[in-house]
Amino acid sequence: MTDRRLWSYKDIAAHIRVQPETVRSYRKHGLLPAPDHVESGKPYWYADTVRAWVAARPSNRGRKD
């Protein structure tokens, strides 16, 4: 089952327990996947996209949460 909820920087930050500015920095440096949707110039990602990205991050490989 896919999770089609759209997450903003704030939602992603809460999920990985960092400040929203940190997530913006990740995107600026090419560490965040491309947004799944852009609305009025604001990027949004599907929850499943974020979860897959988090699972693939070097600091979380092999981590069970």
All heavy atoms as TSV, in Angstrom:
chain	resi	resn	atom	element	x	y	z
A	1	MET	N	N	0.846	-1.186	0.000
A	1	MET	CA	C	0.000	0.000	0.000
A	1	MET	C	C	0.888	1.245	0.000
A	1	MET	O	O	1.847	1.326	0.753
A	1	MET	CB	C	-0.883	-0.019	1.243
A	1	MET	CG	C	-1.965	1.013	1.201
A	1	MET	SD	S	-3.270	0.564	2.318
A	1	MET	CE	C	-3.122	1.873	3.498
A	2	THR	N	N	0.566	2.199	-0.818
A	2	THR	CA	C	1.383	3.401	-0.901
A	2	THR	C	C	0.771	4.527	-0.077
A	2	THR	O	O	-0.437	4.656	0.030
A	2	THR	CB	C	1.538	3.870	-2.362
A	2	THR	OG1	O	0.253	4.154	-2.886
A	2	THR	CG2	C	2.222	2.823	-3.208
A	3	ASP	N	N	1.645	5.306	0.508
A	3	ASP	CA	C	1.226	6.457	1.309
A	3	ASP	C	C	1.342	7.686	0.422
A	3	ASP	O	O	2.436	8.132	0.107
A	3	ASP	CB	C	2.116	6.578	2.546
A	3	ASP	CG	C	1.608	7.611	3.529
A	3	ASP	OD1	O	0.724	8.407	3.157
A	3	ASP	OD2	O	2.095	7.624	4.669
A	4	ARG	N	N	0.225	8.242	0.006
A	4	ARG	CA	C	0.203	9.348	-0.954
A	4	ARG	C	C	0.088	10.721	-0.284
A	4	ARG	O	O	-0.153	11.716	-0.956
A	4	ARG	CB	C	-0.953	9.153	-1.942
A	4	ARG	CG	C	-0.903	7.833	-2.697
A	4	ARG	CD	C	0.362	7.637	-3.455
A	4	ARG	NE	N	0.357	8.426	-4.673
A	4	ARG	CZ	C	1.321	8.445	-5.553
A	4	ARG	NH1	N	2.391	7.708	-5.381
A	4	ARG	NH2	N	1.250	9.200	-6.614
A	5	ARG	N	N	0.270	10.785	1.041
A	5	ARG	CA	C	0.252	12.088	1.706
A	5	ARG	C	C	1.475	12.889	1.265
A	5	ARG	O	O	2.560	12.336	1.117
A	5	ARG	CB	C	0.286	11.926	3.225
A	5	ARG	CG	C	-1.000	11.349	3.796
A	5	ARG	CD	C	-0.894	11.181	5.285
A	5	ARG	NE	N	0.107	10.141	5.553
A	5	ARG	CZ	C	0.736	9.984	6.712
A	5	ARG	NH1	N	0.488	10.780	7.716
A	5	ARG	NH2	N	1.623	9.028	6.873
A	6	LEU	N	N	1.281	14.182	1.082
A	6	LEU	CA	C	2.388	15.051	0.702
A	6	LEU	C	C	2.996	15.679	1.944
A	6	LEU	O	O	2.278	16.161	2.822
A	6	LEU	CB	C	1.900	16.148	-0.254
A	6	LEU	CG	C	1.545	15.657	-1.648
A	6	LEU	CD1	C	0.861	16.761	-2.444
A	6	LEU	CD2	C	2.780	15.171	-2.387
A	7	TRP	N	N	4.318	15.641	2.012
A	7	TRP	CA	C	5.055	16.187	3.149
A	7	TRP	C	C	5.831	17.423	2.723
A	7	TRP	O	O	6.422	17.472	1.649
A	7	TRP	CB	C	6.038	15.158	3.687
A	7	TRP	CG	C	5.415	14.054	4.479
A	7	TRP	CD1	C	4.088	13.753	4.568
A	7	TRP	CD2	C	6.085	13.095	5.278
A	7	TRP	NE1	N	3.909	12.665	5.378
A	7	TRP	CE2	C	5.124	12.239	5.829
A	7	TRP	CE3	C	7.419	12.878	5.574
A	7	TRP	CZ2	C	5.458	11.187	6.672
A	7	TRP	CZ3	C	7.755	11.824	6.415
A	7	TRP	CH2	C	6.777	10.999	6.959
A	8	SER	N	N	5.841	18.408	3.607
A	8	SER	CA	C	6.609	19.633	3.400
A	8	SER	C	C	7.955	19.487	4.112
A	8	SER	O	O	8.242	18.472	4.746
A	8	SER	CB	C	5.844	20.821	3.983
A	8	SER	OG	O	5.749	20.680	5.396
A	9	TYR	N	N	8.761	20.543	4.036
A	9	TYR	CA	C	10.023	20.542	4.769
A	9	TYR	C	C	9.785	20.283	6.257
A	9	TYR	O	O	10.520	19.535	6.889
A	9	TYR	CB	C	10.730	21.899	4.630
A	9	TYR	CG	C	11.363	22.164	3.294
A	9	TYR	CD1	C	11.004	23.277	2.551
A	9	TYR	CD2	C	12.346	21.336	2.779
A	9	TYR	CE1	C	11.603	23.557	1.335
A	9	TYR	CE2	C	12.955	21.602	1.566
A	9	TYR	CZ	C	12.579	22.709	0.846
A	9	TYR	OH	O	13.180	22.965	-0.360
A	10	LYS	N	N	8.757	20.920	6.803
A	10	LYS	CA	C	8.447	20.785	8.227
A	10	LYS	C	C	8.123	19.328	8.597
A	10	LYS	O	O	8.593	18.826	9.617
A	10	LYS	CB	C	7.265	21.696	8.574
A	10	LYS	CG	C	6.892	21.701	10.020
A	10	LYS	CD	C	5.741	22.668	10.273
A	10	LYS	CE	C	5.276	22.586	11.710
A	10	LYS	NZ	N	4.125	23.476	11.934
A	11	ASP	N	N	7.351	18.650	7.766
A	11	ASP	CA	C	6.996	17.252	8.022
A	11	ASP	C	C	8.217	16.339	7.945
A	11	ASP	O	O	8.388	15.439	8.768
A	11	ASP	CB	C	5.944	16.778	7.017
A	11	ASP	CG	C	4.673	17.601	7.081
A	11	ASP	OD1	O	4.193	17.883	8.197
A	11	ASP	OD2	O	4.172	17.975	5.996
A	12	ILE	N	N	9.059	16.568	6.950
A	12	ILE	CA	C	10.276	15.767	6.796
A	12	ILE	C	C	11.192	15.991	7.993
A	12	ILE	O	O	11.736	15.037	8.561
A	12	ILE	CB	C	11.005	16.105	5.479
A	12	ILE	CG1	C	10.134	15.736	4.278
A	12	ILE	CG2	C	12.354	15.382	5.407
A	12	ILE	CD1	C	10.647	16.279	2.956
A	13	ALA	N	N	11.331	17.253	8.400
A	13	ALA	CA	C	12.181	17.583	9.544
A	13	ALA	C	C	11.694	16.874	10.807
A	13	ALA	O	O	12.497	16.320	11.566
A	13	ALA	CB	C	12.207	19.089	9.753
A	14	ALA	N	N	10.397	16.866	11.038
A	14	ALA	CA	C	9.851	16.191	12.219
A	14	ALA	C	C	10.125	14.689	12.147
A	14	ALA	O	O	10.446	14.065	13.167
A	14	ALA	CB	C	8.352	16.461	12.323
A	15	HIS	N	N	10.023	14.127	10.952
A	15	HIS	CA	C	10.243	12.684	10.782
A	15	HIS	C	C	11.686	12.281	11.095
A	15	HIS	O	O	11.919	11.232	11.703
A	15	HIS	CB	C	9.868	12.275	9.355
A	15	HIS	CG	C	9.984	10.821	9.088
A	15	HIS	ND1	N	9.130	9.901	9.649
A	15	HIS	CD2	C	10.854	10.114	8.325
A	15	HIS	CE1	C	9.471	8.687	9.238
A	15	HIS	NE2	N	10.514	8.795	8.431
A	16	ILE	N	N	12.648	13.100	10.677
A	16	ILE	CA	C	14.055	12.733	10.909
A	16	ILE	C	C	14.661	13.486	12.094
A	16	ILE	O	O	15.859	13.386	12.349
A	16	ILE	CB	C	14.914	12.927	9.636
A	16	ILE	CG1	C	14.929	14.378	9.179
A	16	ILE	CG2	C	14.451	11.987	8.541
A	16	ILE	CD1	C	15.868	14.647	8.000
A	17	ARG	N	N	13.812	14.227	12.810
A	17	ARG	CA	C	14.203	14.919	14.049
A	17	ARG	C	C	15.329	15.936	13.846
A	17	ARG	O	O	16.353	15.900	14.521
A	17	ARG	CB	C	14.584	13.904	15.125
A	17	ARG	CG	C	13.444	12.983	15.502
A	17	ARG	CD	C	13.858	12.018	16.584
A	17	ARG	NE	N	12.793	11.077	16.830
A	17	ARG	CZ	C	12.918	9.772	16.648
A	17	ARG	NH1	N	14.055	9.264	16.225
A	17	ARG	NH2	N	11.911	8.979	16.916
A	18	VAL	N	N	15.115	16.818	12.878
A	18	VAL	CA	C	16.036	17.938	12.637
A	18	VAL	C	C	15.186	19.194	12.423
A	18	VAL	O	O	13.960	19.122	12.356
A	18	VAL	CB	C	16.959	17.702	11.413
A	18	VAL	CG1	C	17.837	16.482	11.616
A	18	VAL	CG2	C	16.150	17.590	10.133
A	19	GLN	N	N	15.834	20.332	12.279
A	19	GLN	CA	C	15.149	21.585	11.995
A	19	GLN	C	C	14.790	21.653	10.505
A	19	GLN	O	O	15.517	21.110	9.656
A	19	GLN	CB	C	16.049	22.772	12.356
A	19	GLN	CG	C	16.353	22.881	13.826
A	19	GLN	CD	C	15.102	23.163	14.639
A	19	GLN	OE1	O	14.264	23.979	14.261
A	19	GLN	NE2	N	14.968	22.469	15.754
A	20	PRO	N	N	13.690	22.330	10.158
A	20	PRO	CA	C	13.332	22.475	8.741
A	20	PRO	C	C	14.456	23.089	7.899
A	20	PRO	O	O	14.627	22.730	6.733
A	20	PRO	CB	C	12.102	23.393	8.767
A	20	PRO	CG	C	11.486	23.124	10.102
A	20	PRO	CD	C	12.653	22.890	11.040
A	21	GLU	N	N	15.243	23.979	8.486
A	21	GLU	CA	C	16.350	24.592	7.749
A	21	GLU	C	C	17.381	23.537	7.325
A	21	GLU	O	O	18.025	23.668	6.285
A	21	GLU	CB	C	17.031	25.669	8.598
A	21	GLU	CG	C	16.157	26.878	8.865
A	21	GLU	CD	C	15.094	26.646	9.949
A	21	GLU	OE1	O	15.298	25.781	10.830
A	21	GLU	OE2	O	14.068	27.321	9.905
A	22	THR	N	N	17.530	22.509	8.131
A	22	THR	CA	C	18.460	21.427	7.801
A	22	THR	C	C	17.973	20.688	6.562
A	22	THR	O	O	18.768	20.367	5.668
A	22	THR	CB	C	18.603	20.458	8.981
A	22	THR	OG1	O	19.042	21.185	10.127
A	22	THR	CG2	C	19.584	19.341	8.676
A	23	VAL	N	N	16.678	20.442	6.478
A	23	VAL	CA	C	16.111	19.750	5.313
A	23	VAL	C	C	16.267	20.623	4.069
A	23	VAL	O	O	16.610	20.125	3.002
A	23	VAL	CB	C	14.633	19.390	5.561
A	23	VAL	CG1	C	14.048	18.677	4.344
A	23	VAL	CG2	C	14.499	18.511	6.804
A	24	ARG	N	N	16.072	21.925	4.206
A	24	ARG	CA	C	16.278	22.837	3.069
A	24	ARG	C	C	17.731	22.777	2.589
A	24	ARG	O	O	18.009	22.797	1.397
A	24	ARG	CB	C	15.910	24.265	3.467
A	24	ARG	CG	C	14.432	24.496	3.571
A	24	ARG	CD	C	14.112	25.957	3.867
A	24	ARG	NE	N	12.695	26.135	4.066
A	24	ARG	CZ	C	12.087	26.081	5.247
A	24	ARG	NH1	N	12.787	25.877	6.344
A	24	ARG	NH2	N	10.791	26.250	5.333
A	25	SER	N	N	18.647	22.689	3.552
A	25	SER	CA	C	20.063	22.584	3.215
A	25	SER	C	C	20.347	21.274	2.476
A	25	SER	O	O	21.124	21.248	1.522
A	25	SER	CB	C	20.913	22.674	4.487
A	25	SER	OG	O	22.267	22.498	4.194
A	26	TYR	N	N	19.718	20.187	2.923
A	26	TYR	CA	C	19.884	18.901	2.231
A	26	TYR	C	C	19.463	19.041	0.766
A	26	TYR	O	O	20.143	18.552	-0.131
A	26	TYR	CB	C	19.033	17.806	2.877
A	26	TYR	CG	C	19.497	17.322	4.224
A	26	TYR	CD1	C	18.634	16.591	5.040
A	26	TYR	CD2	C	20.778	17.561	4.705
A	26	TYR	CE1	C	19.034	16.123	6.277
A	26	TYR	CE2	C	21.188	17.109	5.938
A	26	TYR	CZ	C	20.314	16.382	6.723
A	26	TYR	OH	O	20.706	15.917	7.942
A	27	ARG	N	N	18.345	19.718	0.524
A	27	ARG	CA	C	17.881	19.882	-0.853
A	27	ARG	C	C	18.850	20.747	-1.644
A	27	ARG	O	O	19.187	20.443	-2.794
A	27	ARG	CB	C	16.487	20.496	-0.879
A	27	ARG	CG	C	15.992	20.634	-2.307
A	27	ARG	CD	C	14.528	20.954	-2.389
A	27	ARG	NE	N	14.135	21.030	-3.777
A	27	ARG	CZ	C	13.368	21.975	-4.279
A	27	ARG	NH1	N	12.879	22.905	-3.507
A	27	ARG	NH2	N	13.067	21.972	-5.551
A	28	LYS	N	N	19.298	21.840	-1.032
A	28	LYS	CA	C	20.234	22.760	-1.698
A	28	LYS	C	C	21.507	22.040	-2.121
A	28	LYS	O	O	22.073	22.321	-3.182
A	28	LYS	CB	C	20.574	23.906	-0.748
A	28	LYS	CG	C	21.558	24.903	-1.298
A	28	LYS	CD	C	21.862	25.986	-0.288
A	28	LYS	CE	C	22.960	26.904	-0.780
A	28	LYS	NZ	N	23.322	27.914	0.222
A	29	HIS	N	N	21.954	21.098	-1.309
A	29	HIS	CA	C	23.185	20.365	-1.599
A	29	HIS	C	C	22.945	19.062	-2.368
A	29	HIS	O	O	23.853	18.259	-2.523
A	29	HIS	CB	C	23.926	20.079	-0.294
A	29	HIS	CG	C	24.502	21.316	0.319
A	29	HIS	ND1	N	23.817	22.085	1.239
A	29	HIS	CD2	C	25.676	21.944	0.105
A	29	HIS	CE1	C	24.557	23.123	1.584
A	29	HIS	NE2	N	25.686	23.075	0.905
A	30	GLY	N	N	21.723	18.857	-2.828
A	30	GLY	CA	C	21.416	17.698	-3.656
A	30	GLY	C	C	21.293	16.397	-2.897
A	30	GLY	O	O	21.378	15.322	-3.497
A	31	LEU	N	N	21.055	16.462	-1.594
A	31	LEU	CA	C	20.960	15.252	-0.787
A	31	LEU	C	C	19.531	14.743	-0.641
A	31	LEU	O	O	19.308	13.602	-0.256
A	31	LEU	CB	C	21.549	15.496	0.613
A	31	LEU	CG	C	23.013	15.941	0.623
A	31	LEU	CD1	C	23.438	16.306	2.037
A	31	LEU	CD2	C	23.899	14.866	0.044
A	32	LEU	N	N	18.567	15.579	-0.973
A	32	LEU	CA	C	17.154	15.230	-0.878
A	32	LEU	C	C	16.652	14.897	-2.279
A	32	LEU	O	O	17.063	15.543	-3.251
A	32	LEU	CB	C	16.402	16.439	-0.316
A	32	LEU	CG	C	15.000	16.266	0.217
A	32	LEU	CD1	C	14.997	15.328	1.421
A	32	LEU	CD2	C	14.439	17.619	0.646
A	33	PRO	N	N	15.785	13.887	-2.413
A	33	PRO	CA	C	15.275	13.587	-3.760
A	33	PRO	C	C	14.471	14.759	-4.327
A	33	PRO	O	O	14.003	15.620	-3.581
A	33	PRO	CB	C	14.384	12.365	-3.542
A	33	PRO	CG	C	14.168	12.227	-2.095
A	33	PRO	CD	C	15.211	13.025	-1.388
A	34	ALA	N	N	14.303	14.755	-5.613
A	34	ALA	CA	C	13.505	15.795	-6.268
A	34	ALA	C	C	12.079	15.747	-5.726
A	34	ALA	O	O	11.568	14.670	-5.410
A	34	ALA	CB	C	13.494	15.576	-7.777
A	35	PRO	N	N	11.437	16.894	-5.609
A	35	PRO	CA	C	10.063	16.914	-5.097
A	35	PRO	C	C	9.111	16.132	-6.002
A	35	PRO	O	O	9.272	16.108	-7.224
A	35	PRO	CB	C	9.685	18.386	-5.078
A	35	PRO	CG	C	10.889	19.153	-5.418
A	35	PRO	CD	C	11.923	18.227	-5.931
A	36	ASP	N	N	8.126	15.499	-5.396
A	36	ASP	CA	C	7.106	14.777	-6.158
A	36	ASP	C	C	6.040	15.728	-6.691
A	36	ASP	O	O	5.357	15.419	-7.670
A	36	ASP	CB	C	6.431	13.726	-5.270
A	36	ASP	CG	C	7.401	12.632	-4.847
A	36	ASP	OD1	O	8.055	12.052	-5.730
A	36	ASP	OD2	O	7.518	12.372	-3.640
A	37	HIS	N	N	5.920	16.874	-6.028
A	37	HIS	CA	C	4.876	17.834	-6.410
A	37	HIS	C	C	5.339	19.235	-6.011
A	37	HIS	O	O	5.954	19.404	-4.968
A	37	HIS	CB	C	3.574	17.469	-5.674
A	37	HIS	CG	C	2.414	18.343	-6.007
A	37	HIS	ND1	N	1.748	18.263	-7.198
A	37	HIS	CD2	C	1.793	19.309	-5.292
A	37	HIS	CE1	C	0.768	19.151	-7.198
A	37	HIS	NE2	N	0.769	19.803	-6.051
A	38	VAL	N	N	5.045	20.214	-6.845
A	38	VAL	CA	C	5.348	21.607	-6.520
A	38	VAL	C	C	4.047	22.390	-6.671
A	38	VAL	O	O	3.370	22.306	-7.700
A	38	VAL	CB	C	6.442	22.192	-7.439
A	38	VAL	CG1	C	6.672	23.664	-7.126
A	38	VAL	CG2	C	7.733	21.404	-7.302
A	39	GLU	N	N	3.700	23.108	-5.608
A	39	GLU	CA	C	2.467	23.890	-5.607
A	39	GLU	C	C	2.790	25.322	-5.190
A	39	GLU	O	O	3.328	25.534	-4.105
A	39	GLU	CB	C	1.479	23.255	-4.621
A	39	GLU	CG	C	0.110	23.876	-4.626
A	39	GLU	CD	C	-0.832	23.121	-3.708
A	39	GLU	OE1	O	-1.014	21.912	-3.914
A	39	GLU	OE2	O	-1.360	23.756	-2.783
A	40	SER	N	N	2.494	26.262	-6.038
A	40	SER	CA	C	2.798	27.680	-5.782
A	40	SER	C	C	4.265	27.891	-5.432
A	40	SER	O	O	4.606	28.676	-4.556
A	40	SER	CB	C	1.915	28.216	-4.657
A	40	SER	OG	O	0.558	28.099	-4.988
A	41	GLY	N	N	5.128	27.129	-6.091
A	41	GLY	CA	C	6.562	27.252	-5.868
A	41	GLY	C	C	7.085	26.507	-4.656
A	41	GLY	O	O	8.289	26.530	-4.389
A	42	LYS	N	N	6.213	25.846	-3.905
A	42	LYS	CA	C	6.638	25.107	-2.703
A	42	LYS	C	C	6.738	23.613	-3.015
A	42	LYS	O	O	5.801	23.028	-3.569
A	42	LYS	CB	C	5.643	25.319	-1.563
A	42	LYS	CG	C	5.581	26.749	-1.095
A	42	LYS	CD	C	4.602	26.904	0.037
A	42	LYS	CE	C	4.547	28.355	0.480
A	42	LYS	NZ	N	3.568	28.548	1.554
A	43	PRO	N	N	7.873	22.997	-2.649
A	43	PRO	CA	C	8.054	21.573	-2.940
A	43	PRO	C	C	7.375	20.690	-1.899
A	43	PRO	O	O	7.319	21.021	-0.716
A	43	PRO	CB	C	9.570	21.403	-2.882
A	43	PRO	CG	C	10.000	22.429	-1.882
A	43	PRO	CD	C	9.066	23.600	-2.059
A	44	TYR	N	N	6.872	19.548	-2.361
A	44	TYR	CA	C	6.269	18.544	-1.483
A	44	TYR	C	C	6.717	17.165	-1.941
A	44	TYR	O	O	6.938	16.935	-3.129
A	44	TYR	CB	C	4.737	18.614	-1.532
A	44	TYR	CG	C	4.182	19.904	-0.979
A	44	TYR	CD1	C	3.924	20.982	-1.818
A	44	TYR	CD2	C	3.936	20.052	0.378
A	44	TYR	CE1	C	3.426	22.179	-1.322
A	44	TYR	CE2	C	3.435	21.246	0.887
A	44	TYR	CZ	C	3.183	22.296	0.030
A	44	TYR	OH	O	2.699	23.472	0.534
A	45	TRP	N	N	6.844	16.251	-0.989
A	45	TRP	CA	C	7.259	14.887	-1.257
A	45	TRP	C	C	6.218	13.933	-0.698
A	45	TRP	O	O	5.629	14.187	0.352
A	45	TRP	CB	C	8.597	14.595	-0.577
A	45	TRP	CG	C	9.737	15.349	-1.137
A	45	TRP	CD1	C	10.653	14.896	-2.044
A	45	TRP	CD2	C	10.125	16.698	-0.839
A	45	TRP	NE1	N	11.566	15.878	-2.339
A	45	TRP	CE2	C	11.265	17.002	-1.605
A	45	TRP	CE3	C	9.623	17.700	-0.004
A	45	TRP	CZ2	C	11.902	18.235	-1.559
A	45	TRP	CZ3	C	10.246	18.931	0.038
A	45	TRP	CH2	C	11.368	19.189	-0.716
A	46	TYR	N	N	6.026	12.804	-1.390
A	46	TYR	CA	C	5.154	11.763	-0.841
A	46	TYR	C	C	5.856	11.136	0.362
A	46	TYR	O	O	7.084	11.012	0.388
A	46	TYR	CB	C	4.858	10.683	-1.884
A	46	TYR	CG	C	3.958	11.164	-3.002
A	46	TYR	CD1	C	4.385	11.126	-4.316
A	46	TYR	CD2	C	2.680	11.653	-2.727
A	46	TYR	CE1	C	3.566	11.568	-5.345
A	46	TYR	CE2	C	1.854	12.102	-3.746
A	46	TYR	CZ	C	2.307	12.051	-5.048
A	46	TYR	OH	O	1.501	12.495	-6.062
A	47	ALA	N	N	5.059	10.751	1.351
A	47	ALA	CA	C	5.610	10.149	2.563
A	47	ALA	C	C	6.472	8.932	2.222
A	47	ALA	O	O	7.539	8.736	2.808
A	47	ALA	CB	C	4.485	9.766	3.522
A	48	ASP	N	N	6.030	8.129	1.264
A	48	ASP	CA	C	6.810	6.943	0.872
A	48	ASP	C	C	8.160	7.333	0.268
A	48	ASP	O	O	9.161	6.640	0.474
A	48	ASP	CB	C	6.034	6.075	-0.115
A	48	ASP	CG	C	4.932	5.265	0.562
A	48	ASP	OD1	O	4.973	5.117	1.797
A	48	ASP	OD2	O	4.034	4.792	-0.160
A	49	THR	N	N	8.205	8.431	-0.474
A	49	THR	CA	C	9.462	8.911	-1.052
A	49	THR	C	C	10.432	9.270	0.069
A	49	THR	O	O	11.613	8.915	0.028
A	49	THR	CB	C	9.214	10.147	-1.940
A	49	THR	OG1	O	8.320	9.794	-2.993
A	49	THR	CG2	C	10.513	10.680	-2.523
A	50	VAL	N	N	9.912	9.970	1.076
A	50	VAL	CA	C	10.758	10.379	2.201
A	50	VAL	C	C	11.244	9.163	2.974
A	50	VAL	O	O	12.430	9.069	3.321
A	50	VAL	CB	C	10.000	11.346	3.134
A	50	VAL	CG1	C	10.829	11.664	4.364
A	50	VAL	CG2	C	9.625	12.612	2.394
A	51	ARG	N	N	10.358	8.221	3.241
A	51	ARG	CA	C	10.757	7.020	3.996
A	51	ARG	C	C	11.828	6.226	3.258
A	51	ARG	O	O	12.777	5.722	3.870
A	51	ARG	CB	C	9.536	6.156	4.278
A	51	ARG	CG	C	8.625	6.775	5.309
A	51	ARG	CD	C	7.519	5.817	5.732
A	51	ARG	NE	N	6.599	6.514	6.604
A	51	ARG	CZ	C	5.368	6.904	6.249
A	51	ARG	NH1	N	4.921	6.657	5.028
A	51	ARG	NH2	N	4.600	7.535	7.106
A	52	ALA	N	N	11.706	6.126	1.940
A	52	ALA	CA	C	12.725	5.419	1.150
A	52	ALA	C	C	14.052	6.168	1.210
A	52	ALA	O	O	15.124	5.554	1.339
A	52	ALA	CB	C	12.260	5.265	-0.297
A	53	TRP	N	N	14.000	7.492	1.135
A	53	TRP	CA	C	15.216	8.308	1.226
A	53	TRP	C	C	15.872	8.142	2.588
A	53	TRP	O	O	17.086	7.969	2.675
A	53	TRP	CB	C	14.863	9.767	0.951
A	53	TRP	CG	C	15.960	10.724	1.234
A	53	TRP	CD1	C	17.100	10.910	0.497
A	53	TRP	CD2	C	16.053	11.627	2.334
A	53	TRP	NE1	N	17.885	11.883	1.080
A	53	TRP	CE2	C	17.258	12.342	2.209
A	53	TRP	CE3	C	15.226	11.912	3.421
A	53	TRP	CZ2	C	17.656	13.310	3.133
A	53	TRP	CZ3	C	15.613	12.874	4.327
A	53	TRP	CH2	C	16.824	13.558	4.177
A	54	VAL	N	N	15.075	8.173	3.650
A	54	VAL	CA	C	15.614	8.018	5.011
A	54	VAL	C	C	16.274	6.651	5.162
A	54	VAL	O	O	17.367	6.538	5.726
A	54	VAL	CB	C	14.498	8.209	6.070
A	54	VAL	CG1	C	14.971	7.782	7.444
A	54	VAL	CG2	C	14.054	9.662	6.093
A	55	ALA	N	N	15.641	5.621	4.649
A	55	ALA	CA	C	16.193	4.263	4.766
A	55	ALA	C	C	17.525	4.123	4.036
A	55	ALA	O	O	18.384	3.339	4.445
A	55	ALA	CB	C	15.186	3.253	4.225
A	56	ALA	N	N	17.704	4.894	2.969
A	56	ALA	CA	C	18.929	4.796	2.166
A	56	ALA	C	C	20.041	5.724	2.650
A	56	ALA	O	O	21.168	5.626	2.165
A	56	ALA	CB	C	18.612	5.106	0.704
A	57	ARG	N	N	19.730	6.619	3.599
A	57	ARG	CA	C	20.751	7.548	4.093
A	57	ARG	C	C	21.865	6.764	4.786
A	57	ARG	O	O	21.603	5.808	5.510
A	57	ARG	CB	C	20.146	8.547	5.078
A	57	ARG	CG	C	19.218	9.523	4.427
A	57	ARG	CD	C	18.541	10.416	5.431
A	57	ARG	NE	N	19.520	11.292	6.050
A	57	ARG	CZ	C	19.372	11.831	7.264
A	57	ARG	NH1	N	18.318	11.575	7.983
A	57	ARG	NH2	N	20.298	12.632	7.742
A	58	PRO	N	N	23.109	7.165	4.590
A	58	PRO	CA	C	24.234	6.423	5.179
A	58	PRO	C	C	24.134	6.245	6.688
A	58	PRO	O	O	24.458	5.188	7.207
A	58	PRO	CB	C	25.453	7.290	4.832
A	58	PRO	CG	C	25.036	8.044	3.627
A	58	PRO	CD	C	23.567	8.274	3.766
A	59	SER	N	N	23.642	7.222	7.406
A	59	SER	CA	C	23.566	7.101	8.868
A	59	SER	C	C	22.493	6.143	9.333
A	59	SER	O	O	22.466	5.751	10.490
A	59	SER	CB	C	23.323	8.475	9.492
A	59	SER	OG	O	22.085	8.987	9.053
A	60	ASN	N	N	21.590	5.737	8.435
A	60	ASN	CA	C	20.479	4.869	8.839
A	60	ASN	C	C	20.499	3.500	8.182
A	60	ASN	O	O	19.567	2.733	8.380
A	60	ASN	CB	C	19.141	5.556	8.523
A	60	ASN	CG	C	18.909	6.739	9.418
A	60	ASN	OD1	O	19.421	6.808	10.522
A	60	ASN	ND2	N	18.152	7.693	8.927
A	61	ARG	N	N	21.489	3.185	7.419
A	61	ARG	CA	C	21.500	1.868	6.772
A	61	ARG	C	C	21.550	0.770	7.807
A	61	ARG	O	O	22.357	0.787	8.728
A	61	ARG	CB	C	22.705	1.754	5.832
A	61	ARG	CG	C	22.502	2.583	4.591
A	61	ARG	CD	C	23.538	2.287	3.551
A	61	ARG	NE	N	23.415	3.264	2.482
A	61	ARG	CZ	C	24.431	3.896	1.942
A	61	ARG	NH1	N	25.642	3.649	2.322
A	61	ARG	NH2	N	24.219	4.765	0.988
A	62	GLY	N	N	20.630	-0.161	7.650
A	62	GLY	CA	C	20.580	-1.296	8.568
A	62	GLY	C	C	19.867	-0.995	9.877
A	62	GLY	O	O	19.706	-1.872	10.702
A	63	ARG	N	N	19.412	0.213	10.051
A	63	ARG	CA	C	18.730	0.589	11.285
A	63	ARG	C	C	17.269	0.181	11.218
A	63	ARG	O	O	16.583	0.402	10.228
A	63	ARG	CB	C	18.831	2.096	11.487
A	63	ARG	CG	C	18.132	2.581	12.716
A	63	ARG	CD	C	18.333	4.061	12.872
A	63	ARG	NE	N	17.512	4.556	13.952
A	63	ARG	CZ	C	17.381	5.822	14.245
A	63	ARG	NH1	N	18.016	6.723	13.565
A	63	ARG	NH2	N	16.608	6.195	15.230
A	64	LYS	N	N	16.774	-0.434	12.260
A	64	LYS	CA	C	15.361	-0.804	12.349
A	64	LYS	C	C	14.694	0.167	13.290
A	64	LYS	O	O	15.084	0.311	14.426
A	64	LYS	CB	C	15.209	-2.226	12.906
A	64	LYS	CG	C	16.017	-3.273	12.175
A	64	LYS	CD	C	15.286	-3.778	10.981
A	64	LYS	CE	C	16.043	-4.942	10.416
A	64	LYS	NZ	N	16.144	-5.059	9.067
A	65	ASP	N	N	13.680	0.868	12.793
A	65	ASP	CA	C	13.015	1.875	13.623
A	65	ASP	C	C	11.573	1.539	13.845
A	65	ASP	O	O	10.832	1.152	13.076
A	65	ASP	CB	C	13.148	3.251	12.959
A	65	ASP	CG	C	13.028	4.375	13.967
A	65	ASP	OD1	O	14.039	4.629	14.643
A	65	ASP	OD2	O	11.961	4.987	14.028
